[in-house]
């Protein structure tokens, strides 16, 4: 800074300003512009105040946005809770004590740390019950425990394609899947709304699996299995558990196009009845009722198409622990528990009707007994022996057919066999459709009966009003003089028959 002649700094002779003067400004000009600097200072103060107000407004807006996001999160949680409530809208079989809930909480902690648990302990806890609200987590825990015990990879492993990637693709099975959406749990609130959240999730899951497993694609029955999974977990979790059931536990074999596994299962069930319940077996054979007539839907849908959801959920609990043999145990327990009533049915139609309609309509106590029997039953050795026996018989039949018939007749038999298989599947499909229609008609009938009751009540009310009006008219007639009453009747007649009077007048010459 340059010094003045008196030795003082230029800035010391002038009023202080927020902006220090530049070297190029003359002292006189700076002195004369003092008033302008004061105005600038005031303007600056105002601008600072405006800036602070803007900052406050922005801060408040940020707070509002944060609050809005929190509100959205709360609404999403409410929607999720409501969705879970709708999903779990079924009556449980058995009750869970507090000790069982605590035991499951501890086990689910191990699920996060991937620690192997004692199988007997898991078996005991599962037998005592599974809380409905934690069932999805427990199924995932049981799947993890199975994989920890069976570390060697399965022969048939699914392709390593993510669920989201599969949803981006198109499937050739789309029409078949869409047709079955309305047939899958048509009375359950989560799936009953056409193209609602439940049906859309089910479509996504079935589409993804049909793209993942090219050999199986989509087969009737898988929709019910997928539906049960969706009621207890998210789409992606349900997809992982569906893969576990199909590939790890081996259920996909029964859905393959050749249906060979299903035929073996029907033979195994027939042999179980023969060995454990001979009288019932003979009664069914006398009436020409094979297991494929009534048990095929049990195996293909894991009992989900015909039995109450609470019972089906308990069956799934055991399936995740013990695998495919659970279906045989449940089927055998069901038939043995109702053996006396089945024996009372005297012909083909009555027995089939009982097995398809009456048998699934059990009370909770009966269901609990069935589940208890399943836990106590062990038929794994017998099932293995029956499977070997089936293959030996098939080989013998093939050898005898080769010895007795030429290749042309064998081809005819194979074609006839394939045709019968297709007819069987068509009949099963028609049966499922008829079952769904019956349920829909029953619900419509209830609605119509309710309306009829309301209409009858309305008619009674109107009749009462009519009687009241008639009494009022009679009372008025008694009060009015005869000439006034006659005039009123003439006026009423003119009002009610004006057209007839005009027509008569027009006919006069």
C-alpha positions in Angstrom: 0.0 0.0 0.0 1.2 3.5 -0.8 1.5 5.9 2.1 0.0 9.5 2.1 2.2 12.5 2.6 1.2 12.7 6.3 2.4 9.1 6.7 -1.1 7.6 7.2 -2.7 4.6 5.2 -5.3 5.6 2.8 -7.9 3.3 4.3 -7.5 4.9 7.8 -9.0 8.3 6.5 -12.2 6.7 5.0 -15.2 4.9 6.4 -14.7 1.1 6.6 -16.2 -0.8 3.7 -16.8 -4.5 3.1 -14.8 -4.2 0.0 -11.3 -2.7 0.4 -10.6 0.0 -2.3 -8.3 -0.9 -5.1 -5.0 0.9 -5.7 -6.4 2.6 -8.8 -9.1 4.6 -6.9 -8.3 8.2 -5.9 -8.9 9.3 -2.3 -11.4 12.0 -3.2 -13.5 9.6 -5.2 -13.5 7.1 -2.4 -14.5 9.7 0.1 -17.4 11.0 -2.0 -18.7 7.4 -2.6 -19.1 6.8 1.2 -22.9 7.0 1.0 -23.0 4.5 -1.8 -20.9 2.0 0.2 -23.4 2.3 3.1 -26.2 1.4 0.7 -24.2 -1.5 -0.6 -23.6 -2.7 3.0 -27.4 -2.7 3.6 -28.0 -4.5 0.3 -25.5 -7.1 1.3 -27.2 -7.5 4.7 -30.5 -8.0 2.9 -28.9 -10.5 0.5 -27.5 -12.4 3.5 -30.9 -12.5 5.1 -32.4 -13.8 1.8 -29.7 -16.4 1.6 -30.4 -17.5 5.2 -34.1 -17.7 4.4 -33.3 -19.7 1.3 -31.1 -22.0 3.3 -33.9 -22.5 5.9 -36.5 -23.2 3.1 -34.1 -25.7 1.4 -33.5 -27.3 4.8 -37.2 -27.6 5.5 -37.8 -29.0 2.0 -35.1 -31.6 2.6 -36.8 -32.5 5.9 -40.2 -32.7 4.2 -38.7 -35.0 1.5 -37.1 -37.2 4.2 -40.4 -37.4 6.1 -42.2 -38.3 2.8 -39.8 -41.1 2.2 -40.2 -42.3 5.7 -44.0 -42.2 5.3 -43.6 -44.2 2.0 -41.5 -46.7 3.9 -44.2 -47.0 6.6 -46.9 -47.4 4.0 -44.8 -50.1 2.2 -44.4 -51.9 5.6 -48.2 -51.6 6.2 -48.8 -53.0 2.7 -46.4 -55.8 3.3 -48.0 -56.6 6.6 -51.4 -56.6 5.0 -50.1 -58.8 2.1 -48.7 -61.2 4.7 -52.0 -61.3 6.5 -53.8 -62.1 3.3 -51.3 -64.7 2.3 -51.5 -66.5 5.6 -55.3 -66.6 5.6 -55.7 -70.3 6.5 -56.4 -72.3 9.6 -53.3 -73.9 11.2 -53.2 -77.6 12.1 -51.8 -77.9 15.6 -50.5 -75.1 17.9 -47.1 -73.8 18.7 -46.0 -73.4 22.4 -43.8 -70.5 23.4 -40.9 -72.9 24.1 -41.1 -74.1 20.5 -41.1 -70.6 19.1 -37.9 -69.8 21.2 -36.3 -73.0 19.9 -37.0 -72.1 16.3 -35.6 -68.6 16.8 -32.3 -70.1 18.0 -32.2 -72.5 15.0 -32.9 -69.6 12.5 -29.9 -67.8 14.0 -27.8 -70.8 13.0 -29.2 -70.5 9.5 -27.5 -67.1 9.1 -24.2 -68.6 10.2 -24.6 -71.8 8.2 -24.0 -74.2 11.1 -25.1 -77.8 10.9 -27.8 -78.6 13.5 -28.6 -81.9 15.1 -31.2 -83.8 13.0 -33.0 -85.3 15.9 -33.4 -81.9 17.5 -34.8 -80.5 14.2 -37.2 -83.5 13.9 -38.5 -83.0 17.5 -39.0 -79.2 16.9 -40.8 -79.9 13.6 -43.0 -82.5 15.2 -44.0 -80.0 18.0 -45.1 -77.4 15.4 -44.1 -74.6 13.1 -45.3 -71.0 13.6 -47.2 -69.9 10.5 -45.5 -66.4 10.5 -42.0 -68.0 10.4 -42.8 -71.0 8.1 -41.1 -69.6 5.1 -37.9 -68.9 7.0 -38.0 -72.4 8.5 -38.4 -74.0 5.1 -35.3 -72.1 3.9 -33.5 -73.2 7.0 -34.4 -76.9 6.4 -33.2 -76.6 2.8 -29.9 -75.2 4.0 -29.5 -78.0 6.5 -30.2 -80.5 3.7 -27.5 -79.0 1.5 -25.0 -78.9 4.4 -25.5 -82.6 4.9 -25.4 -83.4 1.2 -22.3 -81.5 0.0 -21.8 -83.7 -3.1 -23.5 -82.1 -6.1 -26.6 -83.7 -7.6 -26.4 -85.3 -11.0 -29.0 -82.9 -12.4 -28.2 -79.4 -11.4 -30.2 -76.4 -12.7 -28.5 -73.8 -15.0 -26.9 -70.9 -13.1 -29.3 -68.3 -14.3 -30.8 -65.6 -12.0 -34.5 -65.2 -11.5 -34.4 -61.6 -12.8 -32.7 -62.7 -16.0 -35.3 -65.5 -16.6 -38.1 -63.0 -16.2 -36.8 -61.0 -19.1 -37.2 -63.9 -21.5 -40.3 -65.3 -23.2 -41.7 -68.8 -22.6 -43.5 -71.1 -25.0 -45.6 -72.3 -22.0 -47.2 -68.9 -21.5 -50.7 -70.0 -22.6 -50.8 -73.1 -20.4 -49.6 -71.1 -17.4 -52.2 -68.3 -17.9 -55.0 -70.9 -18.2 -54.0 -72.5 -14.9 -53.7 -69.2 -12.9 -57.5 -69.1 -12.3 -57.6 -72.8 -11.3 -54.9 -72.5 -8.6 -56.4 -71.8 -5.2 -59.5 -70.1 -6.7 -61.0 -69.4 -3.3 -57.9 -68.0 -1.5 -58.0 -64.2 -1.3 -54.4 -63.8 -2.5 -55.0 -65.7 -5.7 -58.7 -65.1 -6.3 -58.3 -61.7 -7.9 -57.9 -62.1 -11.7 -54.4 -60.8 -12.6 -54.0 -59.5 -9.1 -50.7 -59.5 -7.2 -51.0 -63.2 -6.3 -51.7 -64.4 -9.9 -48.9 -62.1 -11.3 -46.4 -63.5 -8.8 -47.5 -67.0 -9.6 -47.2 -66.4 -13.4 -43.7 -64.9 -12.9 -42.5 -67.9 -10.8 -44.0 -70.6 -13.2 -42.6 -68.7 -16.2 -39.1 -68.5 -14.7 -39.1 -72.2 -13.8 -40.3 -73.3 -17.3 -37.4 -71.4 -18.8 -34.9 -72.8 -16.3 -35.9 -76.5 -16.7 -36.3 -77.0 -20.4 -37.1 -80.8 -20.0 -40.0 -80.3 -17.7 -41.1 -76.9 -18.8 -44.5 -76.4 -17.2 -46.7 -79.3 -16.0 -50.1 -79.2 -14.3 -49.6 -79.5 -10.6 -46.5 -77.3 -10.3 -48.7 -74.3 -10.0 -50.1 -75.5 -6.7 -46.6 -76.3 -5.3 -45.5 -72.8 -6.4 -48.6 -71.2 -4.9 -48.0 -72.8 -1.5 -44.4 -71.4 -1.5 -45.6 -67.9 -2.6 -47.9 -67.8 0.4 -45.0 -68.0 2.8 -42.1 -66.0 1.1 -41.2 -63.6 -1.7 -41.0 -64.5 -5.4 -37.2 -64.9 -5.5 -37.2 -67.0 -2.3 -40.0 -69.1 -3.6 -38.0 -69.7 -6.9 -35.0 -70.9 -4.9 -37.2 -73.3 -2.8 -39.0 -74.6 -5.9 -35.5 -75.4 -7.4 -34.6 -77.1 -4.1 -37.8 -79.3 -4.2 -37.4 -80.2 -7.9 -33.6 -80.7 -8.1 -32.3 -81.4 -4.6 -35.2 -83.5 -3.4 -35.9 -85.0 -6.9 -39.6 -84.0 -7.4 -38.9 -83.0 -11.0 -38.8 -86.7 -12.0 -42.6 -87.0 -11.6 -43.2 -84.1 -13.9 -41.0 -85.3 -16.8 -42.9 -85.9 -20.1 -42.5 -89.7 -20.0 -44.3 -89.8 -16.6 -42.2 -92.9 -15.7 -41.5 -91.7 -12.2 -45.3 -91.2 -11.6 -46.0 -94.7 -12.8 -43.4 -96.1 -10.4 -44.9 -94.1 -7.5 -48.4 -95.5 -8.3 -47.0 -99.0 -8.2 -45.2 -98.3 -4.9 -48.4 -97.0 -3.3 -50.3 -100.0 -4.5 -47.7 -102.4 -3.0 -47.8 -100.5 0.3 -51.6 -101.0 0.4 -51.1 -104.7 -0.5 -48.6 -105.3 2.3 -50.0 -103.1 5.1 -53.8 -103.0 4.4 -54.7 -106.1 2.5 -58.5 -105.9 2.9 -58.6 -102.3 1.7 -56.3 -103.2 -1.2 -58.6 -106.2 -2.2 -61.7 -104.0 -1.9 -60.2 -101.3 -4.3 -59.0 -104.0 -6.7 -62.4 -105.7 -6.8 -63.9 -102.3 -7.9 -61.1 -101.7 -10.4 -59.8 -98.6 -8.6 -56.1 -98.1 -9.2 -54.0 -95.5 -7.3 -53.7 -93.4 -10.5 -57.5 -92.6 -10.3 -57.3 -90.9 -6.9 -53.6 -90.5 -5.9 -52.1 -88.9 -9.0 -53.2 -85.4 -8.0 -51.9 -86.0 -4.5 -48.4 -86.6 -5.9 -48.5 -83.9 -8.6 -49.7 -81.1 -6.4 -48.3 -82.4 -3.1 -52.0 -82.6 -1.8 -52.4 -78.8 -2.3 -55.3 -79.1 -4.9 -57.8 -81.0 -2.7 -56.8 -80.6 1.0 -57.0 -77.6 3.4 -54.0 -75.3 3.3 -53.2 -75.8 7.0 -52.8 -79.5 6.4 -50.8 -78.9 3.2 -48.5 -76.6 5.0 -47.7 -79.2 7.6 -47.1 -81.8 4.8 -44.6 -79.3 3.3 -42.9 -78.9 6.7 -42.1 -82.7 6.7 -41.2 -82.8 2.9 -38.5 -80.2 3.5 -37.1 -82.5 6.2 -37.6 -86.0 4.8 -38.1 -85.6 1.0 -40.4 -87.5 -1.5 -41.3 -90.4 0.8 -43.5 -88.1 2.8 -46.1 -88.2 0.0 -46.4 -92.0 0.4 -46.6 -91.7 4.2 -49.4 -89.2 4.0 -51.3 -91.1 1.3 -51.0 -94.4 3.3 -52.1 -92.7 6.6 -55.1 -91.0 4.9 -56.3 -94.3 3.4 -55.8 -96.3 6.6 -57.5 -93.7 8.7 -60.7 -93.9 6.6 -60.5 -97.6 5.8 -63.7 -98.5 7.5 -65.7 -95.9 5.6 -64.1 -96.8 2.3 -65.0 -100.5 2.9 -68.7 -99.4 3.3 -68.7 -97.9 -0.2 -70.1 -100.7 -2.4 -69.3 -99.6 -6.0 -66.9 -97.7 -8.2 -68.7 -94.4 -8.2 -69.2 -94.2 -4.5 -65.6 -95.1 -3.7 -64.2 -92.5 -6.1 -66.5 -89.8 -4.8 -65.5 -90.6 -1.3 -61.8 -90.5 -2.0 -62.0 -87.2 -4.0 -64.6 -85.3 -1.9 -65.2 -86.8 1.5 -61.7 -87.8 2.4 -60.1 -84.3 2.0 -62.9 -82.8 4.2 -61.3 -83.8 7.5 -61.5 -82.0 10.8 -58.5 -80.5 12.6 -58.2 -83.5 15.0 -58.1 -86.0 12.2 -55.4 -83.9 10.4 -53.2 -83.8 13.5 -53.5 -87.6 13.9 -52.4 -88.0 10.3 -49.4 -85.7 10.8 -48.4 -87.6 14.0 -48.5 -90.9 12.1 -46.4 -89.6 9.3 -43.6 -88.5 11.8 -43.6 -92.0 13.3 -43.6 -94.0 10.0 -40.5 -95.3 8.3 -41.0 -96.9 4.8 -37.8 -95.9 3.0 -36.5 -99.5 2.7 -39.9 -100.8 1.4 -40.1 -98.0 -1.2 -36.6 -98.8 -2.5 -37.5 -102.5 -2.7 -40.7 -101.8 -4.6 -38.9 -99.6 -7.1 -36.4 -102.3 -7.8 -39.3 -104.8 -8.1 -41.0 -102.5 -10.6 -37.9 -102.3 -12.9 -37.5 -106.1 -12.7 -41.1 -106.6 -13.8 -40.7 -104.1 -16.6 -37.6 -105.9 -17.9 -39.4 -109.2 -17.8 -42.4 -107.8 -19.6 -40.1 -106.3 -22.3 -38.3 -109.7 -22.7 -41.5 -111.6 -23.1 -42.9 -109.0 -25.5 -39.8 -109.3 -27.6 -40.1 -113.1 -27.6 -43.8 -113.2 -28.5 -44.3 -110.2 -30.7 -42.5 -108.5 -33.5 -41.3 -104.9 -33.5 -44.4 -103.6 -35.3 -46.8 -104.8 -32.6 -44.5 -103.4 -30.0 -44.7 -100.0 -31.6 -48.5 -100.2 -31.7 -48.5 -101.0 -28.0 -46.2 -98.1 -27.3 -48.4 -95.7 -29.3 -51.5 -97.1 -27.5 -49.7 -96.6 -24.2 -48.8 -93.0 -25.0 -52.3 -92.3 -26.1 -53.7 -93.7 -22.8 -51.2 -91.6 -20.9 -52.4 -88.5 -22.8 -56.0 -89.4 -22.2 -55.2 -89.9 -18.5 -53.6 -86.5 -18.3 -56.6 -84.9 -20.1 -59.0 -86.6 -17.7 -56.9 -85.3 -14.7 -57.0 -81.8 -16.3 -60.8 -82.0 -16.8 -61.1 -83.2 -13.2 -59.2 -80.2 -11.9 -61.4 -77.9 -14.0 -64.6 -79.5 -12.8 -63.3 -79.2 -9.2 -62.7 -75.5 -9.7 -66.1 -75.0 -11.3 -67.8 -76.8 -8.5 -66.1 -74.5 -6.0 -67.1 -71.4 -8.0 -70.7 -72.6 -8.4 -70.9 -73.3 -4.6 -69.7 -69.7 -3.9 -72.2 -68.4 -6.5 -75.0 -70.4 -4.9 -74.2 -68.9 -1.5 -74.4 -65.5 -3.0 -77.7 -66.2 -4.7 -79.1 -67.6 -1.4 -78.1 -64.5 0.4 -79.8 -62.3 -2.2 -82.9 -64.5 -2.1 -83.1 -64.0 1.7 -82.7 -60.2 1.3 -85.4 -60.1 -1.4 -87.8 -62.1 0.8 -87.3 -59.7 3.6 -87.9 -56.8 1.2 -91.1 -58.4 -0.1 -92.3 -58.8 3.5 -91.6 -55.2 4.3 -93.5 -54.0 1.1 -96.5 -56.2 2.0 -96.6 -54.7 5.5 -96.5 -51.2 4.0 -99.3 -52.2 1.5 -101.5 -53.4 4.4 -100.8 -50.2 6.3 -101.8 -48.1 3.3 -105.0 -50.1 2.8 -105.9 -49.6 6.5 -105.3 -45.9 6.1 -107.5 -45.7 3.0 -110.3 -47.6 4.8 -110.1 -45.2 7.7 -110.3 -42.2 5.3 -113.3 -43.7 3.6 -115.1 -44.0 6.9 -114.4 -40.3 7.7 -115.4 -38.8 4.3 -119.1 -38.1 3.4 -120.6 -40.3 0.7 -120.8 -37.6 -2.0 -117.2 -36.5 -1.5 -116.1 -40.2 -1.6 -118.1 -40.7 -4.8 -116.3 -37.7 -6.4 -112.9 -39.0 -5.3 -113.6 -42.4 -6.8 -114.7 -40.8 -10.1 -111.5 -38.7 -10.1 -109.4 -41.8 -9.4 -111.1 -43.6 -12.3 -110.4 -40.8 -14.7 -106.8 -40.7 -13.6 -106.3 -44.5 -13.9 -108.2 -45.0 -17.3 -107.8 -41.8 -19.3 -107.0 -43.5 -22.6 -110.1 -45.8 -22.4 -112.4 -42.8 -21.9 -110.9 -40.9 -24.9 -111.2 -44.0 -27.1 -114.9 -44.3 -26.2 -115.5 -40.6 -26.9 -113.8 -40.9 -30.3 -116.1 -43.8 -31.4 -119.3 -41.8 -30.8 -120.8 -40.3 -34.0 
